[in-house]
Amino acid sequence: MEREKSKNLSIIIIILSIIIALLSVTFSIYAVFKKNGSFETEKKQSTTSIKGIVYRSEEPIILTDAVPGDKITSTFSVSNPNSKLKASYEINLKIDKNTFDSSSGNKELVLRVNSHASSKIEEIDLTDKNKGDSIKLITLNTLMPGEIQEYDLTLAFIDTLSIQDANINKDFIGHIEIVQSFDTITGQ
């Protein structure tokens, strides 16, 4: 009987110790949040950004067994389907494979990016870029709710009218990634 009482007392002491530990952790967490203002009840208006949405193109950009003068074109669009939020975005080209060689010193593999909304054309030399490289094509453009922006891409093996044997029958594979963030007003 005495042993049973002692065993029950030990169990009660263990349970009380666990409850005290949980209460002290709970009060500590509450104190940290209260100090940092997370329990404020007053409404404040602030601008918040939702970031990190990445879209990868479904169709890769492929130029294989290339000879001078070869080119491929592609059109894609970026849209803001949201009805209330402004979207900011950047467009990157991620290189999956590039066997072109820059030893000739010439720009031989060139990507042109043309926006339908402006006459601005970006031209990027990809001859010496490596697998895994990510090249910013468009930085920080903005779309209003419901707006769509279209782009044309042209990847070309430029004929430099010189000997280009180092890059004949070479390959390039890449894809477009769009990183988008939405700006909203919270706390209203």
Secondary structure, DSSP 8 states (H G I E B T S, - for coil): -HHHHHHHHHHHHHHHHHHHHHHHHHHHHHHHHHHTTTT--S---EEEEEEEEEEE-SS-EEEEEE-TT-EEEEEEEEE---SS-EEEEEEEEEEEEE----TT-S--EEEEEEETTSS-EEEEE-TT--TT-EEEEEEEEEE-TT-EEEEEEEEEE---SS--GGGTTEEEEEEEEEEEEEEEEE--
